[in-house]
Amino acid sequence: MADTAVRWHVFFSGRVQHVGFRYTACYLARELYLTGWVDNLPDGRVEMEAQGTLRCLRQLVIRLKGQAYIRIDDMDVTEIAAVPHERGFAVRGY
């Protein structure tokens, strides 16, 4: 039985900008076969939508929290509707 795709919309706060967060998130998401995107916000937070199995989404967060220069102080996670036929994971923004 295949796992159902879950999509999270997440706002991360803490030391999440100017530490390679977006590119690390993208690399890890691709490694976990997740789809979606990640972007910096003007207020210092990072916004992400990620889609895949619940296990892989949880692994993404665990691996991000384990990075040397990243410090996640807070995560606001909302489960949203999955995007059918989405391909890849992208870094948005500058």
Secondary structure, DSSP 8 states (H G I E B T S, - for coil): -----EEEEEEEEEE-SSSSHHHHHHHHHHHTT-EEEEEE-TTS-EEEEEEE-HHHHHHHHHHHHT-SS-EEEEEEEEEE---TT---EEE---
